[in-house]
């Protein structure tokens, strides 16, 4: 029994062999809809603020400093949320580059 592969490894190997037989290098993930991307942005941002607020509340409870920990936690959560949203937007832009042949939108100055 020790020489047998676990089922996950056998399934991964089978998928790799099927993709190779079909001539595919790697399976492409399905494209994200704008609604799912917006929900991901909101989830990342909201979760970061919530975690920061909870950590700040815990620090206030532990250190007995009434609003200071909560304010700092919410501030750090906000900053972390912005960083997470920027990271998600960059990964989406890397996965979906803009079309170089698309017409440009003129600015007000043009």
Backbone bond lengths (Angstrom), bond angles and torsions (degrees), N, CA, C in turn:
res aa  C-N    CA-C-N  psi(-1)  N-CA   C-N-CA  omega(-1)  CA-C   N-CA-C  phi
1 X - - - 1.434 - - 1.514 112.61 -
2 X 1.302 118.01 -25.14 1.452 120.88 -177.49 1.524 111.60 -69.92
3 X 1.354 118.33 -24.54 1.454 120.29 -177.23 1.529 112.72 -87.83
4 X 1.326 119.24 -5.26 1.457 121.66 178.77 1.526 110.23 -84.38
5 X 1.342 115.27 144.57 1.455 120.37 177.85 1.526 109.56 -79.42
6 X 1.325 117.19 147.80 1.464 118.99 173.76 1.528 109.89 -64.25
7 X 1.325 118.22 158.73 1.467 120.50 -178.36 1.524 113.42 -59.33
8 X 1.340 118.25 -32.91 1.466 120.04 -179.73 1.522 110.70 -64.36
9 X 1.330 117.56 -40.83 1.447 120.80 179.93 1.520 111.38 -67.71
10 X 1.320 117.26 -38.98 1.456 120.91 178.54 1.523 110.39 -66.44
11 X 1.321 117.30 -39.25 1.456 121.09 179.17 1.525 110.51 -67.91
12 X 1.314 117.54 -41.38 1.458 121.15 177.42 1.517 110.29 -63.21
13 X 1.331 116.86 -42.12 1.454 121.03 178.10 1.521 110.88 -63.07
14 X 1.321 117.30 -41.33 1.461 121.12 178.94 1.518 110.82 -63.87
15 X 1.326 117.48 -44.00 1.464 120.65 177.91 1.523 111.27 -61.31
16 X 1.323 116.67 -40.73 1.456 120.69 179.49 1.526 110.66 -64.22
17 X 1.347 116.57 -41.93 1.465 119.62 179.89 1.525 111.82 -68.27
18 X 1.337 117.34 -38.07 1.463 120.44 178.12 1.524 110.17 -65.95
19 X 1.341 117.05 -43.64 1.464 120.20 178.55 1.519 110.99 -62.49
20 X 1.330 117.59 -38.37 1.465 121.47 178.47 1.519 110.47 -67.01
21 X 1.336 117.51 -39.58 1.464 120.78 179.33 1.527 110.99 -67.57
22 X 1.308 117.03 -33.86 1.459 120.49 178.59 1.521 112.36 -78.53
23 X 1.321 117.52 -13.57 1.453 121.27 -179.14 1.514 113.22 89.07
24 X 1.296 116.56 15.12 1.461 120.76 178.95 1.522 109.20 -93.91
25 X 1.324 115.87 137.79 1.462 119.13 176.98 1.523 110.78 -76.77
26 X 1.310 116.01 -52.78 1.461 120.68 -179.68 1.518 107.57 -149.01
27 X 1.312 117.10 145.10 1.464 118.03 177.99 1.525 110.43 -66.43
28 X 1.326 115.97 135.73 1.453 120.05 179.43 1.524 109.30 -90.03
29 X 1.313 117.02 136.59 1.467 119.12 179.10 1.527 109.85 -70.43
30 X 1.321 116.93 151.40 1.461 118.88 178.35 1.527 110.23 -66.06
31 X 1.333 117.95 149.38 1.464 119.36 -180.00 1.526 111.33 -68.15
32 X 1.314 115.56 148.46 1.460 120.67 179.88 1.519 109.38 -85.84
33 X 1.313 115.81 139.52 1.453 119.64 175.17 1.528 108.68 -80.55
34 X 1.317 117.48 157.88 1.471 119.00 178.54 1.531 112.37 -60.75
35 X 1.330 116.90 -32.77 1.467 118.98 179.65 1.526 111.06 -67.62
36 X 1.322 117.45 -41.52 1.464 119.07 179.55 1.524 111.26 -68.18
37 X 1.332 116.25 -34.36 1.461 119.17 177.00 1.525 110.53 -67.05
38 X 1.323 117.52 -41.04 1.464 120.62 178.36 1.524 111.26 -65.16
39 X 1.334 116.89 -39.75 1.465 119.55 177.16 1.526 111.36 -65.76
40 X 1.317 116.59 -35.36 1.464 119.08 177.84 1.526 110.60 -67.56
41 X 1.352 116.65 -41.72 1.471 119.67 176.17 1.523 110.62 -58.16
42 X 1.328 115.97 -48.95 1.462 120.14 -178.52 1.513 112.61 -64.45
43 X 1.320 116.48 -39.37 1.460 120.15 179.19 1.514 112.46 -65.56
44 X 1.332 116.20 -44.16 1.468 119.97 178.71 1.535 110.51 -62.11
45 X 1.328 115.86 -44.53 1.464 120.04 -177.39 1.527 111.40 -68.40
46 X 1.326 116.03 -46.88 1.460 119.84 -178.80 1.519 112.85 -65.36
47 X 1.319 116.76 -40.17 1.461 119.94 -179.93 1.527 111.10 -64.87
48 X 1.328 116.67 -39.60 1.470 119.26 179.85 1.525 110.99 -64.68
49 X 1.329 117.56 -41.47 1.464 120.33 179.12 1.525 110.48 -67.48
50 X 1.315 117.05 -41.08 1.468 120.77 179.80 1.530 111.28 -63.33
51 X 1.326 116.53 -44.30 1.465 119.57 179.07 1.522 110.66 -64.90
52 X 1.332 117.31 -41.56 1.463 120.44 177.61 1.518 111.79 -62.12
53 X 1.349 116.70 -41.60 1.463 120.05 179.44 1.526 111.12 -66.19
54 X 1.326 117.40 -41.24 1.463 120.32 179.00 1.527 111.70 -65.99
55 X 1.316 116.87 -40.36 1.468 119.10 177.01 1.526 110.91 -66.13
56 X 1.334 116.63 -38.74 1.462 119.99 176.82 1.517 111.85 -64.88
57 X 1.331 116.85 -40.77 1.463 120.86 177.37 1.531 110.55 -63.93
58 X 1.329 116.04 -41.28 1.465 119.76 177.42 1.518 111.84 -63.39
59 X 1.326 116.21 -40.05 1.465 119.47 177.55 1.524 110.68 -66.11
60 X 1.349 116.61 -39.11 1.470 119.32 176.93 1.520 111.75 -62.52
61 X 1.319 116.02 -41.99 1.459 120.14 -179.68 1.520 111.18 -66.03
62 X 1.324 115.74 -42.49 1.458 120.32 -176.80 1.535 111.62 -72.73
63 X 1.331 116.81 -43.07 1.461 120.75 -174.91 1.525 113.53 -94.55
64 X 1.341 117.72 -6.01 1.461 123.87 -179.79 1.531 112.33 57.76
65 X 1.315 115.54 42.24 1.468 122.02 173.62 1.515 106.27 -113.47
66 X 1.311 116.71 104.60 1.459 122.08 -165.17 1.533 115.41 -51.22
67 X 1.314 122.53 -77.93 1.464 117.13 -174.18 1.527 114.72 -98.75
68 X 1.328 117.39 -4.31 1.460 119.77 -171.30 1.532 111.56 -66.26
69 X 1.293 117.84 -48.57 1.468 120.82 -179.03 1.518 112.69 -63.97
70 X 1.329 116.39 -38.42 1.460 120.64 179.18 1.528 110.86 -65.05
71 X 1.318 117.36 -43.85 1.467 121.29 179.87 1.523 110.17 -64.49
72 X 1.321 116.89 -44.01 1.466 120.19 179.04 1.529 110.04 -66.33
73 X 1.323 117.46 -41.25 1.464 120.92 179.43 1.515 112.58 -63.44
74 X 1.338 116.90 -42.68 1.465 119.96 178.08 1.524 109.98 -66.22
75 X 1.318 117.33 -39.60 1.472 120.30 177.68 1.507 112.07 -62.43
76 X 1.335 115.96 -46.42 1.466 119.14 178.55 1.534 111.33 -67.19
77 X 1.319 117.16 -35.05 1.459 120.60 175.99 1.515 111.74 -64.64
78 X 1.337 116.96 -39.12 1.455 120.89 177.45 1.522 110.82 -63.00
79 X 1.323 116.38 -46.60 1.469 120.38 179.19 1.530 110.58 -62.14
80 X 1.320 116.64 -43.67 1.462 120.51 178.71 1.524 110.97 -63.99
81 X 1.327 117.56 -38.03 1.462 121.21 177.72 1.514 112.09 -63.39
82 X 1.321 116.64 -42.07 1.462 120.16 178.19 1.528 110.17 -64.22
83 X 1.317 117.02 -42.54 1.470 120.57 178.54 1.534 110.13 -62.51
84 X 1.324 117.67 -41.78 1.461 120.74 179.04 1.521 111.52 -64.24
85 X 1.332 117.86 -41.50 1.468 120.83 179.36 1.525 110.16 -65.24
86 X 1.315 117.64 -41.39 1.466 120.33 177.67 1.528 110.04 -63.66
87 X 1.325 117.53 -40.66 1.461 121.12 179.02 1.522 111.38 -63.28
88 X 1.329 117.29 -42.40 1.468 121.02 179.07 1.527 110.13 -66.12
89 X 1.337 117.36 -41.33 1.462 120.74 179.56 1.528 110.85 -64.42
90 X 1.323 117.64 -39.91 1.458 120.18 178.22 1.521 111.54 -65.74
91 X 1.322 117.80 -40.82 1.463 119.77 179.30 1.525 110.57 -67.22
92 X 1.345 117.79 -35.92 1.463 120.42 176.39 1.523 110.70 -66.09
93 X 1.332 117.30 -41.43 1.461 120.28 179.66 1.524 111.91 -67.63
94 X 1.339 117.51 -33.74 1.466 119.65 176.06 1.521 111.14 -67.84
95 X 1.333 116.80 -37.64 1.458 120.70 -179.00 1.524 111.82 -76.65
96 X 1.321 118.38 -26.51 1.463 123.46 -177.64 1.522 109.77 -129.12
97 X 1.335 118.36 77.79 1.469 119.16 -178.17 1.526 110.79 -67.57
98 X 1.327 117.17 151.48 1.458 119.86 179.22 1.530 111.01 -70.64
99 X 1.312 115.86 154.48 1.456 121.91 179.44 1.529 108.71 -75.88
100 X 1.344 118.46 121.16 1.467 119.16 -178.64 1.535 112.20 -69.36
101 X 1.325 118.13 -18.76 1.463 120.90 -179.30 1.523 112.48 -93.01
102 X 1.314 117.72 1.95 1.455 120.43 179.85 1.524 110.20 -69.52
103 X 1.334 117.18 143.49 1.477 118.27 179.45 1.520 110.42 -68.06
104 X 1.315 115.59 142.28 1.459 119.87 -179.96 1.524 109.28 -85.88
105 X 1.299 114.50 151.88 1.463 120.75 178.10 1.530 107.69 -92.12
106 X 1.326 117.49 124.79 1.459 118.45 -177.66 1.538 111.48 -69.80
107 X 1.305 114.92 144.13 1.456 120.82 175.94 1.520 109.99 -77.67
108 X 1.326 117.01 171.52 1.461 121.35 176.44 1.506 111.46 -66.45
109 X 1.343 116.07 -27.93 1.453 120.62 -177.81 1.521 112.20 -78.46
110 X 1.337 118.12 -17.74 1.478 120.54 -177.43 1.502 112.06 -78.99
